[in-house]
Amino acid sequence: MTPLQIQNSPVAGYRLVVPDGWFAVDLDPARCERAVAALTARQFSGFDNAPHLKAQARRELLARAETAYTAGGLEMFLSLEQIAGIPLAASLVIFLVAPPGDGCTASPGALAQSLEGDGRQASLVDLPTGTAVRLLKDAGGAGQDQQASSTLEMFVPVPGHGGWLLLSFSTPLGPLAAAMTKLFDAICTTLRWDT
């Protein structure tokens, strides 16, 4: 269980199942550095002649983790899976999005309407935790930008809170993007609240 530490909420935390080949990084600064060190040690195991690359990867991961934590991130998961020696690059960052300061809570339908457009496809989906907002967007096009990616974001209302648990998935555009998006949808169906 990942705790949410929300006062006066019936939800104490959440559980989510990711594939075995994904590595979890707790974004809390007290635990993040240890997780990133373990990840880089695992990925560079057997490559003793590349300490500068290992140090650079560690710095970049810590910087991304710090950015995500500052934005309300709770956890980050990175795919380490490979098929025929080709990495299946994908990530998931989970955020707690606070309710608006004015006390107004958006319904899933209203949120979906506000997010639709500019290449973004918003829809409502039924998850075991309730109705969520599914937002799919492609940044760039294949062959145009080496950094182009496909992003799936799932906004799940937190019971009794007024805010949202945001599951933000990303994968590079390419021949496996559609299959990876199906995997992301399947991961979302495993979300459960702990009370």
C-alpha positions in Angstrom: 0.0 0.0 0.0 1.2 3.5 -0.8 -0.2 5.9 1.8 -1.9 9.1 0.8 -1.9 10.9 4.2 -5.1 12.8 3.5 -6.9 14.2 6.5 -10.7 13.4 7.0 -10.7 11.0 4.0 -12.0 7.4 4.1 -9.0 6.5 1.9 -5.7 5.7 3.6 -3.8 4.8 0.5 -3.8 2.8 -2.8 -2.5 -0.3 -4.4 -1.5 -0.8 -8.0 -0.1 -3.8 -9.8 2.6 -3.2 -12.5 4.4 -5.8 -14.6 7.3 -7.7 -12.9 9.9 -5.9 -15.2 9.0 -2.5 -13.8 11.1 -0.8 -11.1 9.5 1.3 -8.4 11.0 4.6 -7.2 9.5 6.2 -4.1 9.7 9.9 -4.7 9.9 10.9 -1.1 13.3 12.5 -0.8 14.1 10.4 2.3 13.8 7.2 0.2 14.3 8.3 -3.4 18.1 8.4 -3.5 18.4 4.8 -2.2 15.9 3.6 -4.9 17.8 5.4 -7.7 21.1 4.0 -6.5 19.7 0.5 -6.5 18.2 1.0 -10.0 21.5 2.4 -11.5 23.5 -0.4 -9.8 21.1 -3.0 -11.4 21.2 -1.4 -14.8 25.0 -1.0 -14.9 25.8 -4.4 -13.3 28.8 -5.8 -15.2 29.8 -2.5 -16.8 32.6 -1.5 -14.5 34.3 0.5 -17.1 31.5 3.2 -17.4 31.4 4.9 -14.0 30.8 8.3 -15.7 27.7 7.0 -17.5 26.4 5.4 -14.3 26.9 8.7 -12.4 25.2 10.6 -15.2 22.2 8.2 -15.3 21.9 8.5 -11.5 21.9 12.4 -11.7 19.3 12.4 -14.4 17.0 10.0 -12.6 17.4 12.0 -9.3 16.6 15.2 -11.2 13.4 13.7 -12.8 12.4 12.3 -9.5 12.8 15.7 -7.8 10.8 17.4 -10.5 8.0 14.9 -10.1 8.0 15.1 -6.3 7.8 18.9 -6.5 4.7 18.6 -8.7 3.0 16.3 -6.2 4.4 13.0 -7.4 4.2 10.0 -5.0 5.9 7.2 -7.0 7.6 6.6 -10.3 7.8 3.3 -12.1 10.2 2.6 -15.0 10.0 -0.3 -17.4 13.1 -2.4 -17.5 11.6 -5.1 -19.8 13.1 -6.1 -23.1 11.8 -8.1 -26.0 14.5 -9.7 -28.2 17.1 -7.4 -26.6 15.0 -4.2 -27.4 14.0 -2.2 -24.4 10.3 -1.5 -23.9 10.7 2.1 -22.8 7.8 3.2 -20.6 7.2 5.1 -17.4 4.5 5.8 -14.9 4.4 8.6 -12.4 1.6 8.8 -9.8 0.5 12.2 -8.6 -1.9 13.4 -5.9 -3.7 16.4 -7.4 -5.2 18.6 -4.7 -8.7 19.8 -4.9 -9.2 23.4 -6.1 -8.7 26.1 -3.5 -12.2 27.4 -4.0 -13.8 24.2 -2.7 -15.5 23.5 -6.1 -15.0 19.9 -7.1 -15.2 19.0 -10.8 -17.1 15.9 -11.9 -15.4 13.4 -14.1 -17.5 14.6 -17.0 -16.6 18.3 -16.5 -12.9 17.4 -16.2 -13.0 15.4 -19.4 -14.6 18.3 -21.2 -12.0 20.8 -19.9 -9.1 18.5 -21.0 -10.4 17.7 -24.5 -8.7 19.3 -27.6 -5.3 20.2 -29.0 -4.6 16.6 -30.0 -5.9 15.3 -26.6 -8.6 12.7 -26.5 -10.6 12.7 -23.2 -13.2 10.0 -22.3 -14.8 8.6 -19.2 -13.9 5.0 -18.2 -15.2 2.8 -15.5 -12.5 1.4 -13.2 -13.1 -0.8 -10.2 -12.4 2.4 -8.1 -15.2 4.3 -10.0 -15.5 6.6 -13.0 -12.2 8.1 -14.1 -11.1 10.4 -16.9 -8.8 8.9 -19.5 -6.7 11.4 -21.5 -4.6 10.2 -24.4 -2.2 12.5 -26.2 0.6 12.2 -28.7 3.5 14.6 -28.5 5.1 14.9 -31.9 5.1 12.4 -34.8 7.1 9.4 -35.7 10.2 10.4 -37.6 9.9 14.1 -36.7 11.2 14.1 -33.2 13.4 11.5 -31.5 11.9 12.5 -28.2 8.3 12.3 -29.3 6.1 10.3 -27.0 2.6 9.0 -26.4 1.0 9.8 -23.0 -1.9 8.2 -21.3 -3.2 10.0 -18.2 -5.9 8.6 -15.9 -7.5 10.9 -13.4 -9.2 8.9 -10.7 -11.3 10.8 -8.1 -10.1 10.3 -4.5 -13.1 9.4 -2.4 -14.0 12.1 0.2 -11.1 14.3 -0.9 -12.2 16.3 -3.9 -8.8 15.8 -5.6 -7.6 13.3 -8.1 -5.0 10.5 -8.2 -3.3 11.0 -11.5 -1.6 8.0 -13.2 0.6 9.5 -15.9 2.1 6.9 -18.4 4.5 7.7 -21.2 6.2 5.7 -24.0 8.1 6.7 -27.1 6.0 6.7 -30.3 6.7 3.8 -32.5 5.3 0.4 -33.6 4.7 -0.7 -30.0 2.9 2.5 -28.8 -0.6 1.1 -29.3 0.3 -2.1 -27.4 1.9 -0.2 -24.6 -1.2 2.0 -24.3 -3.3 -1.2 -23.9 -0.9 -2.3 -21.1 -1.3 1.1 -19.4 -5.1 0.7 -19.5 -4.7 -2.7 -18.0 -2.5 -1.4 -15.2 -5.2 1.2 -14.3 -7.8 -1.5 -13.8 -5.6 -2.9 -10.9 -5.9 0.3 -8.9 -7.6 -0.3 -5.5 -8.2 2.0 -2.5 -7.1 1.1 1.0 -9.3 2.3 3.8 
